[in-house]
Amino acid sequence: MKENNMSRRSFVKVSTASLAAMSLPSIVAAGADSPESPAAPEAPKAPASPQQQPQGAAPAPTVRPGDSDAITRAYFDSLLVETRYMDAGLPSTKFELFGETFDTPIMTAALSHLRVPNGNGLVIYAQAAAACKAVHWFGMGEDRDLEDIIATGARTIKVIKPHADNDEVFRRIRHAVGAGCFAVGMDIDHAFDGRGGYDNVFGLPMKPKSTAELRSFVQAARVPFIVKGVLSPHDARQCLEAGVAGIVLSHHGGRVAYSIPPLLALEQIADVVKGKMKIFIDCGIVSGMDAYKCLALGADAVSVGRHLMPLLREGADATAKRIQAMTAELAGVMAATGVKDLKKMDPTVIHRMTF
């Protein structure tokens, strides 16, 4: 965990209503994955500010009330950066995780069942991560998909659904570790279906897990175990009790309306974690600046999913170039704020918009 331990100046609170209002022109489809989502045909574009929109541009898209993706985008855009040039130097984006070193803290996200016309989108995604020397995450798929992903050389973390049948969870843990994953995990937010019942994903029944069950998965893995879908100090405490090595703050692309932005949840959760687990941020990250804000406020790394999905149609090289470009954007902000390496991130450079 970073040296700053989340010590920071107090921020003025901004209502989610005012945040959503200020950011409607810049809403983009980005964030955590949906397992059923194919790669979209359009190339991702940076969110446009009202000043950047050309005359005659189409009006901003209508956003449904409580759109968690829109609220998350608004929160990102409400955070401002203070520059610090004195005694600054060229930064390094080298990132260490579970004893391994990567070139960037910008990771892929745990996408699932990617369909693209030019091949297996899951493998193309992994090839891009391998080319960038970035951590790769894999969501739902067949055993063979995981084996093909590992064959690309991408250092991979496999995320397993909360299957109602724990024997299936243990089987998938064994397969992932045996295939060569350097960590495994579970996305606990796939337990319910949004209608008051248990979730069912592609015919596979799901169910929420207890702290004791989670502990049994941690013990069975024998590699670092990560829990995805944490947005509360409560769940963070239970993960600590279960011996989890890391958590992903994520609302899974807005599965629940009015979800708090993962970055907004970070401070309270970090106060609970106290450096005993890695903390990752997922949902809505579309630029190196977004990544910088997460890292400055205490996250260890970030994941990018939907923003990269359209590029998979163009192949691994195009996808890798976007990850590298985002890493360069991150390095640019680090240089402008006097941060020479990721362990020296300073939360006091971040200010919340109040005007």
Buried (B, 14 or more C-beta within 10 A) or exposed (E): BBEBEBEBEEBEEBEBEEBBEBBBBBBBBBBBBBBEBBBBEEEBEEBBEEEEBEEEEEEBEEBEEBBBBBBBBBBBBBBEBEEBEEEBEEBBBBBEBBEEEBBBBBBBBBBBBBEBEEBBBBBBBBBBBBBBBBBBBBBBBEEEBBEBBBBBBBBBBBBBBBBBEBEBBBBBBBBBBEBBBBBBBBBBBBBBEEEEEBBEBEEBBBBBBEBEBBBBBBEBBEBBBBBBBBBBBEBBBBBBEBBBBBBBBBBBBBBBEEBBBBBBBBBBBBEBBEBEBBBBBBBBBBBBBBBBBBBBBBBBBBBBBBBBBBBBBBBBEBBBBBBBEBBEBBBBBBBBBBBBEBBBBBBEBBBBBEE
